[in-house]
């Protein structure tokens, strides 16, 4: 009986310490300011034009639905919720450091450099993505050093992100759609 109480107390203490470490890490990330909630899908499949969309060269596209674009697309061709990871992004000079929320790592998981980000498209979450992302998210499709990346953030965070991209020093290439 005594051993069971000791083991239970140790388990509860470990859970409390783990939760405290999550909170402390989040406070340390946000300490320097300039942070925003941002879900990320790295190496996301590129978006395809919907079936039936007019093409400038050949007229209307055939009414045959396009095949799913990799593992992150559902059967109907709409994006699935797979691959999205919830995180916190922090501005730091000409880079954005992206941290996973559910991690103990003190270092960012991804670093996006302003000069290497090319904004391709903006869209609202579709299909299963609506369940995988925060309720007020907007999805921003980007290209970062040849890798297709999707970022999901609130409208306010998106405005700040696009302003940060456009505020690049003179002579630096910036492509904002």
Helices and strands as residue ranges (DSSP letters): H 2-30, E 35-37, E 39-42, E 54-55, E 59-60, E 87-92, E 95-100, E 110-113, G 114-116, E 117-124, H 129-132, E 137-144, E 147-154, H 155-166
